[in-house]
Amino acid sequence: MAKKHSTLKSLISALVILALCFTMFVGTTFAWFTDSVTSSNNIIKSGTLDVGMYWLEGDEDPASTTWNDASTGAIFNNDLWEPGYVEAKHVKIANEGTLAFRYALHIVPNGTVDILADVIDVYYIEGATQITRDMLAAATPVGTLRDIINEADGAVHGILLPAGATVTAPDEEVGEVTATIAFKMQESAGNDYQNKSIGTDFSVQLLATQYIFEEDSFDKEYDKEAMLPSVETSTIEGGESIEAGNVTVTLPSDASEAEYTLKVDSQQEEKDADGKTTYSLNIDLLKDGVKAPSGVEYDVDINLGKNVFINTLIHNGDPITDYTYNPTNNVVSFKTTSFSPFEVVYTDPIIKVSSVEELQTTLNEIKTSAKQQIPGELGNKSYREEVIIVLEDDIVIDSTTKFMYTDGNGAPLHFYGVKGILDLNGHNITVSSDALVNGKAYANAVLLIQYSNIDIIGEGSIIAENKSIPVYGWANSTVNIYSGNYITNAYERNESAVYVNNPTVMINVYGGSYNDSEYAFNVHDNCGTTTTIVLHEGITYDTYLKNGTTDVTQSDINKGRIVVAEGCELVTTDGVNLVVKK
């Protein structure tokens, strides 16, 4: 019995110890190795993008005068403009925040821009400087007020880093920038410009957006898509238009009246290694505050602000093939049933020339390249080289000029293999009377156009004093004449200001004036009944038309090789001048 009692006692003791062990585990943890580091004062806080604009009178010293805040009132404010009047202001743009930004300053009219904008010259002097009337007289204007208003990228634009930052690219500036801006009404403005205005008023609008300067974990490219916005709201109806920034949207004719908002976000242009620039923009149209209905066809105009050659027009990744481009106002036009985003891919190969030698060198280089690229018969037009030629001075072609041929059957300016724009830019091309050989013309054309696609724009004249033809369409070409004066007293063989000798040539005449001792336009007999010259609305000429050896009368103009555009007719204004009108 004593042994059993001892065993039971030992078992009870073990159970008690086990129970105590379980009790100890309740409310305790395992003792793993541990250590800790605390990072205090972490911050997630946005920077500030804060732009300021200030102004002073142009005759004040910017260094010793308190600047006015432009957001509190008008910078330019005068309603008694007259020829010679000048209004000059100093303008300062300041980065008052902690983030870099891209900015653009626009002149935004409220209402119709009248002809007054054409006779107000704009002067821009970098760095605000106390100026005098004499200093301004010695300066050169950057353009007219209309030119500045039409600048799609803004009258002034740039990149401004915050104070204390270090410049990393050539276009960047730090802290603030200043300039002196002056408007001057041309002394030559006559009575036609009285009681005119630049809209009911206008705004000097400064827009700013993020710029690729600050860096994140990867690079500083995260805000490269940042765009400068432009917004316009207006109540319009069918057939009417709304405009924001450089974009105009026209409603279909059957649209009902409503409040429309057009918002345009334009992205900075990017140029690739091949010289092609991609201009990206988002266009959004709202109707009564909600997205305008899709499936409705809207007309869209985008003002690119400069002469270009469009390579591709893209909407939501898909190309738009049905579009037009007008080089006289730099507007690309198309139709769309939906909005945002769009891309215009273009090149702008501008060559400025100020002498006949420079122009001939340019054309001869293109011709040599074209002949090398296309062997045999030159009927393929794919070799055209794109070029925008801008005249910087009057060009005189005289007896010292080298001509394409020396037998009297050629031209000093041979457009061969060119896809181009010729901008007269207010200058003249003149074949003088001494450019003769043995009493007859040294050449029968001023511009000889072959295997080319040419747009002629800008005010100016092509004058053939030696009986040459200003514009001669030779073979496999399209010529669009938008403006200019074309004057000749062409000799009997081809007698006209504009002449076509081949059915593979098409000349569209959209504008300009045409003077000739006999005929304004003429087409050679070998063109048969092929239409080769189309006269569009708005042109004026003071002589008659000719198809080869046959005079063209007003009654039978659309039966031959010279026709008026669809919906147009010839109208005699004073018994002499003929105008094409709708």
C-alpha positions in Angstrom: 0.0 0.0 0.0 2.8 2.4 0.8 4.2 2.0 -2.8 0.9 2.8 -4.4 0.5 5.9 -2.3 3.9 7.1 -3.3 3.2 6.6 -7.1 -0.1 8.5 -6.8 1.6 11.3 -5.0 4.3 11.6 -7.7 1.6 11.6 -10.5 -0.4 14.4 -8.8 2.8 16.4 -8.4 3.6 16.1 -12.1 0.1 17.2 -13.1 0.4 20.2 -10.9 3.8 21.1 -12.4 2.4 20.7 -15.9 -0.6 22.9 -15.1 1.8 25.5 -13.7 3.7 25.4 -17.0 0.6 25.9 -19.1 -0.3 28.8 -16.8 3.1 30.4 -17.4 2.7 30.2 -21.3 -0.6 32.0 -21.1 0.1 35.8 -21.7 3.7 35.5 -22.8 5.5 35.5 -26.3 8.4 33.8 -28.0 11.6 35.8 -27.6 12.9 36.2 -31.2 16.0 38.3 -31.9 14.9 41.9 -32.8 16.3 45.3 -33.7 14.8 48.6 -35.1 15.5 51.8 -37.0 13.1 54.8 -37.1 13.0 57.3 -40.0 11.3 60.5 -38.8 10.0 63.5 -40.5 9.0 61.8 -43.9 7.2 64.2 -46.2 4.6 63.8 -49.0 3.9 67.4 -50.0 3.3 68.9 -53.5 5.4 71.7 -54.8 3.9 75.0 -55.9 3.6 76.1 -59.5 3.1 79.8 -59.1 3.5 82.2 -62.0 3.3 86.0 -61.7 3.1 88.8 -64.3 3.9 92.4 -63.7 4.2 95.6 -65.8 5.6 99.1 -65.9 5.3 102.0 -68.3 8.0 101.7 -71.1 9.6 105.1 -70.3 10.2 104.1 -66.6 13.4 102.7 -65.2 12.6 99.0 -64.2 15.4 99.0 -61.6 14.0 101.8 -59.5 10.2 101.6 -59.9 7.6 99.3 -58.2 6.1 96.9 -60.7 2.3 96.7 -61.1 0.5 93.4 -60.7 -1.0 92.5 -64.1 -3.8 90.5 -62.6 -5.4 93.6 -61.1 -6.1 95.5 -64.4 -5.3 96.3 -68.0 -1.7 96.6 -69.2 -2.6 98.3 -72.6 -5.6 100.6 -72.3 -6.2 103.4 -74.9 -9.1 104.1 -77.2 -7.7 107.0 -79.1 -5.2 105.3 -81.4 -4.0 107.3 -84.4 -1.1 106.9 -87.0 2.3 107.2 -85.2 0.8 106.6 -81.7 3.0 104.3 -79.5 2.2 102.4 -76.3 5.2 100.8 -74.7 5.2 98.6 -71.5 7.8 96.6 -69.6 6.5 93.1 -68.7 7.9 90.8 -66.1 7.1 87.0 -65.8 8.2 85.6 -62.5 8.5 82.0 -61.0 7.1 82.5 -57.5 6.8 78.9 -56.6 9.1 75.9 -56.1 8.5 74.0 -59.4 9.8 74.7 -62.9 7.3 75.5 -65.6 6.8 76.2 -69.3 4.9 79.3 -70.1 3.2 81.0 -73.0 1.8 84.6 -73.3 -1.1 85.1 -75.7 -3.0 88.1 -77.0 -6.6 87.0 -76.9 -9.2 89.3 -78.5 -12.8 89.4 -77.2 -14.8 89.7 -80.4 -13.9 90.4 -84.1 -10.3 91.3 -85.0 -10.7 94.3 -87.3 -8.3 95.6 -89.9 -6.7 97.8 -87.3 -4.6 94.8 -86.3 -2.9 94.9 -89.7 -1.4 98.4 -89.1 -0.2 98.1 -85.6 3.5 97.0 -85.5 4.7 95.1 -82.5 8.2 95.5 -81.0 9.8 93.1 -78.6 13.0 93.9 -76.7 14.5 91.2 -74.5 15.3 92.6 -71.0 13.2 95.5 -69.8 15.0 98.7 -70.7 13.9 102.3 -70.3 13.3 103.3 -73.9 12.8 106.5 -75.8 11.0 107.2 -79.1 14.3 107.4 -80.9 15.3 104.0 -79.6 12.1 102.5 -80.8 12.5 104.1 -84.3 15.8 102.3 -84.6 14.3 98.9 -83.7 12.7 96.4 -86.1 9.1 95.1 -85.4 8.6 91.4 -85.0 5.3 91.6 -86.9 1.9 93.2 -86.8 -0.6 92.7 -84.0 -2.5 90.3 -86.2 0.7 88.2 -86.7 1.1 88.1 -82.9 -2.6 87.2 -82.3 -2.3 84.3 -84.7 0.9 82.8 -83.1 -0.3 79.4 -82.0 2.5 79.0 -79.5 2.0 82.4 -78.0 3.4 85.8 -78.6 6.1 85.0 -75.9 7.0 81.6 -74.6 9.7 79.9 -72.7 10.8 77.9 -69.6 11.3 79.4 -66.2 13.0 77.6 -63.3 12.5 78.5 -59.6 14.8 81.0 -58.0 18.2 79.4 -57.1 17.9 76.5 -59.6 20.7 75.6 -62.0 20.1 75.8 -65.7 20.4 72.4 -67.5 19.2 73.3 -71.0 19.8 76.3 -73.4 16.1 77.5 -73.3 15.8 77.6 -69.5 15.9 80.8 -67.4 15.9 81.2 -63.7 13.6 83.2 -61.4 12.2 85.8 -63.8 12.3 87.2 -67.3 11.6 90.7 -68.4 11.0 92.4 -71.8 9.8 95.6 -73.3 6.8 95.3 -75.6 5.6 98.3 -77.7 2.6 98.7 -80.1 2.9 101.4 -82.7 0.3 102.4 -85.3 1.9 102.7 -88.7 2.1 106.3 -90.0 0.9 105.1 -93.4 -2.5 104.0 -92.0 -5.1 106.2 -93.6 -8.8 107.0 -93.1 -9.9 103.4 -93.6 -8.6 102.6 -90.1 -10.6 105.1 -88.2 -13.1 103.9 -85.6 -11.7 100.3 -85.7 -10.8 98.1 -82.8 -9.1 94.9 -81.8 -12.3 93.2 -80.6 -14.4 94.9 -77.9 -11.2 94.4 -75.8 -8.4 91.9 -75.5 -6.6 89.9 -72.8 -2.9 89.4 -72.2 -3.1 85.8 -71.0 -0.2 84.0 -69.4 -0.5 80.2 -69.2 1.9 77.9 -67.4 2.3 74.2 -67.0 4.8 71.7 -65.6 8.2 71.3 -67.2 10.6 68.3 -67.3 13.1 69.6 -64.6 12.5 67.8 -61.3 13.4 64.1 -61.2 11.6 61.1 -59.7 13.0 57.6 -59.0 13.6 57.0 -62.7 14.2 60.2 -64.6 12.6 63.7 -65.1 10.3 62.6 -68.0 7.2 62.0 -65.9 5.6 65.3 -66.8 6.6 65.5 -70.4 3.0 65.2 -71.4 2.0 68.4 -69.5 0.1 70.8 -71.8 -0.9 74.5 -71.7 -4.7 74.7 -71.6 -7.0 77.0 -73.6 -10.8 77.0 -72.9 -13.7 78.9 -74.5 -17.4 78.6 -73.7 -20.1 80.0 -76.0 -23.7 79.5 -76.8 -23.9 78.6 -80.5 -26.1 76.7 -83.0 -25.8 74.8 -86.3 -23.2 76.2 -88.7 -21.6 78.4 -86.1 -18.1 78.0 -84.7 -16.3 78.1 -81.4 -12.6 78.8 -81.0 -10.1 78.0 -78.3 -6.4 78.6 -78.7 -5.4 77.6 -82.2 -8.4 75.3 -82.8 -11.8 76.1 -84.3 -14.7 73.7 -84.3 -17.8 74.3 -86.5 -21.1 72.6 -85.7 -23.1 70.8 -88.3 -25.8 72.9 -89.9 -28.6 71.1 -88.2 -27.3 71.4 -84.6 -29.6 72.9 -82.1 -28.6 76.0 -80.0 -26.7 75.0 -76.9 -23.8 76.1 -74.7 -20.6 74.6 -76.0 -17.2 74.5 -74.3 -14.1 73.9 -76.3 -11.0 72.9 -74.4 -7.6 72.6 -76.1 -4.5 71.2 -74.4 -1.5 71.7 -76.7 1.6 69.7 -76.1 5.2 70.9 -76.8 6.3 70.0 -80.3 8.9 67.2 -80.5 11.3 66.8 -83.4 12.9 63.5 -84.3 16.2 62.7 -85.9 14.7 62.8 -89.4 13.5 66.4 -88.9 9.8 65.5 -88.5 8.0 67.3 -85.8 5.0 65.8 -83.9 2.6 68.4 -82.6 0.2 66.7 -80.1 -3.0 68.2 -78.7 -6.1 67.1 -76.9 -9.3 68.6 -78.2 -12.5 68.2 -76.1 -15.9 69.6 -77.0 -18.7 69.7 -74.3 -22.3 70.4 -74.9 -24.2 71.9 -71.9 -21.4 70.6 -69.7 -21.2 67.0 -71.0 -19.2 65.5 -73.8 -20.6 66.4 -77.2 -22.3 63.5 -78.9 -20.2 61.2 -81.0 -21.3 60.2 -84.5 -22.0 63.8 -85.4 -19.6 65.2 -88.0 -17.8 68.3 -86.9 -15.4 70.6 -88.9 -12.1 71.2 -87.2 -9.4 73.8 -88.1 -6.0 73.7 -86.4 -3.8 76.8 -87.0 -0.2 75.6 -87.0 1.2 79.1 -86.9 3.8 78.6 -89.6 4.2 77.1 -93.1 4.8 73.4 -93.0 4.5 70.2 -95.0 2.1 67.8 -93.3 3.3 64.2 -93.3 0.5 62.6 -91.2 -2.6 63.6 -89.4 -3.6 61.2 -86.6 -6.7 60.9 -84.4 -6.7 58.3 -81.6 -3.8 56.4 -83.3 -5.6 56.2 -86.7 -4.5 58.3 -89.7 -6.9 60.9 -91.1 -6.4 60.9 -94.9 -9.1 63.4 -95.9 -7.8 66.8 -94.9 -6.7 70.0 -96.5 -3.9 72.5 -95.7 -4.0 76.1 -96.6 -0.5 77.6 -96.7 -1.8 81.2 -96.7 -3.1 80.9 -93.1 -1.3 77.8 -92.0 -4.6 76.0 -91.2 -5.1 72.2 -91.5 -8.8 71.4 -91.9 -10.6 68.0 -91.5 -13.8 66.4 -90.2 -14.2 64.3 -87.1 -17.0 62.5 -85.3 -15.1 62.3 -82.0 -12.5 64.2 -80.1 -9.1 64.0 -78.2 -6.3 63.2 -78.9 -4.8 64.4 -82.2 -1.3 64.5 -83.7 0.0 66.5 -86.6 3.4 65.2 -88.0 5.1 67.7 -90.2 8.3 69.2 -91.5 9.2 72.9 -92.0 12.3 73.1 -94.2 12.5 76.9 -94.6 15.2 78.4 -96.9 15.5 82.2 -97.0 16.9 83.7 -100.2 17.8 87.3 -101.0 19.3 87.1 -104.5 18.7 85.3 -107.8 22.0 83.4 -107.2 20.7 82.0 -103.9 17.4 81.0 -105.4 19.0 79.3 -108.4 21.5 77.4 -106.2 18.6 76.0 -104.1 16.6 75.0 -107.2 19.6 73.5 -109.0 20.5 71.4 -106.0 17.0 70.0 -105.9 16.9 69.4 -109.6 20.2 67.5 -109.5 19.0 65.3 -106.6 15.7 64.6 -108.4 17.4 63.5 -111.6 19.7 61.2 -109.7 16.8 59.5 -107.8 14.6 58.7 -110.8 16.1 56.9 -113.7 14.7 57.1 -117.2 11.3 58.7 -117.9 10.6 61.2 -115.1 6.9 60.6 -114.6 7.1 59.4 -111.0 6.4 62.3 -108.6 7.6 60.5 -105.4 11.0 62.1 -105.6 9.9 65.6 -104.8 12.0 67.4 -102.2 10.1 69.5 -99.7 11.2 73.0 -99.3 9.7 76.4 -98.2 11.4 79.2 -100.0 10.9 82.7 -98.5 12.1 85.8 -100.4 14.0 88.2 -98.1 14.6 90.8 -100.8 13.6 91.8 -104.3 15.1 89.6 -107.0 16.2 91.1 -110.3 16.9 88.9 -113.3 19.0 90.7 -115.9 21.5 90.1 -118.7 24.1 88.9 -116.1 21.9 86.1 -114.8 22.7 82.5 -115.8 19.7 81.0 -117.5 18.7 77.3 -117.7 19.1 77.4 -121.5 20.8 79.9 -123.7 18.7 79.5 -126.8 15.7 81.6 -125.7 13.6 78.5 -124.7 14.0 78.2 -121.0 13.9 80.0 -117.7 16.2 81.5 -115.0 14.2 79.8 -112.3 13.5 76.1 -112.9 11.3 74.3 -110.4 12.1 70.7 -111.1 11.4 67.9 -108.7 10.2 70.3 -106.0 7.4 69.9 -103.5 7.4 73.4 -102.2 6.0 76.7 -101.1 7.3 79.9 -102.7 6.5 82.8 -100.3 6.9 86.2 -102.1 6.9 87.8 -98.6 6.2 91.3 -100.0 9.0 91.2 -102.6 9.2 91.1 -106.3 10.8 88.9 -108.9 11.6 91.0 -112.0 13.0 90.0 -115.4 14.4 93.3 -116.5 14.1 94.6 -120.1 17.9 94.1 -120.7 17.6 90.3 -120.3 17.4 89.9 -124.0 19.4 88.2 -126.7 19.3 89.7 -130.2 16.1 91.5 -129.5 14.1 88.5 -128.4 13.5 87.0 -124.9 16.4 85.3 -123.4 13.8 83.0 -121.8 10.1 82.4 -122.3 9.3 82.0 -118.6 10.3 83.4 -115.2 9.1 80.4 -113.2 9.3 77.2 -115.3 7.6 74.4 -113.3 8.2 70.8 -114.2 7.6 67.6 -112.2 6.7 69.8 -109.2 4.0 70.7 -106.7 4.2 74.4 -105.9 2.1 76.7 -103.7 2.7 80.4 -104.4 1.7 82.7 -101.5 2.5 86.1 -100.0 2.1 89.6 -101.3 4.5 90.6 -104.0 4.9 90.5 -107.8 6.4 88.5 -110.6 7.1 91.0 -113.4 8.3 90.1 -116.8 9.5 93.3 -118.5 11.1 91.4 -121.3 8.0 89.6 -122.6 8.5 86.5 -120.5 5.7 84.5 -118.9 5.6 84.9 -115.1 4.3 81.3 -114.4 4.8 78.5 -117.0 3.4 75.0 -116.3 5.6 72.7 -118.3 5.0 69.0 -117.4 3.6 66.7 -114.6 3.0 69.5 -112.1 0.4 71.0 -109.8 0.6 74.8 -109.1 -1.7 76.6 -106.5 -1.5 80.4 -106.8 -3.0 82.0 -103.7 -1.8 85.6 -104.0 0.5 88.0 -105.8 0.5 90.2 -108.9 1.5 88.7 -112.2 2.5 91.3 -114.9 3.7 90.6 -118.4 3.6 91.7 -122.0 4.3 88.2 -123.3 5.3 87.8 -126.9 2.9 86.3 -129.4 3.8 82.6 -129.0 2.4 82.1 -125.6 1.0 85.5 -124.6 -0.3 85.3 -121.1 0.6 85.8 -117.4 0.0 82.2 -116.6 0.5 79.6 -119.2 0.1 75.8 -119.5 1.6 73.7 -122.4 0.9 70.1 -121.2 -2.3 68.2 -120.1 -0.3 66.8 -117.2 -0.3 70.2 -115.6 -3.0 71.6 -113.3 -3.0 75.2 -112.1 -5.5 76.3 -109.4 -5.9 80.1 -109.1 -7.2 81.0 -105.7 -6.2 84.6 -105.6 -4.0 87.3 -107.0 -4.2 89.8 -109.8 -3.3 89.2 -113.4 -2.3 91.8 -116.0 -1.2 91.2 -119.6 -1.2 93.1 -122.9 -3.4 90.4 -124.4 -4.4 87.5 -122.1 -4.3 86.7 -118.4 -4.4 82.9 -118.8 -3.6 80.7 -121.8 -3.5 76.9 -122.4 -1.6 75.3 -125.4 -3.6 73.5 -128.1 -1.9 70.2 -127.3 -3.8 70.0 -124.1 -7.0 69.1 -126.0 -10.1 69.4 -123.9 -8.3 68.6 -120.7 -9.0 71.1 -117.9 -5.7 72.6 -116.8 -6.5 76.0 -115.2 -9.3 76.4 -112.6 -10.3 79.9 -111.5 -11.6 80.0 -107.9 -13.5 82.7 -106.1 -11.8 85.9 -105.4 -9.4 86.4 -108.3 -9.4 89.5 -110.5 -7.9 90.1 -113.9 -8.2 92.8 -116.5 -7.7 90.9 -119.7 -9.2 88.0 -121.5 -8.6 84.2 -121.5 -7.3 82.0 -124.3 -7.3 78.4 -125.1 -4.4 78.0 -127.5 -5.4 80.1 -130.5 -9.1 80.5 -129.5 -10.4 83.3 -127.3 -12.5 82.2 -124.3 -15.6 84.2 -123.7 -17.7 84.4 -120.6 -20.4 82.2 -122.1 -18.2 79.3 -123.0 -15.4 79.4 -120.4 -16.5 76.1 -118.8 -16.4 74.3 -122.2 -12.6 74.5 -122.7 -9.4 74.0 -120.8 -9.9 77.0 -118.6 -12.8 76.7 -116.2 -14.2 78.5 -113.2 -14.6 76.4 -110.0 -17.9 74.7 -109.2 -20.5 77.2 -108.0 -18.6 80.2 -109.4 -19.1 82.5 -112.3 -17.3 85.4 -114.1 -18.7 88.9 -113.2 -17.7 92.0 -115.2 -17.4 94.8 -112.6 -16.7 97.9 -114.8 -16.7 96.6 -118.3 -13.1 95.7 -118.1 -12.2 93.9 -114.8 -13.5 90.3 -114.5 -14.0 88.8 -111.0 -14.7 85.2 -110.1 -17.5 85.1 -107.6 -19.9 82.5 -106.1 
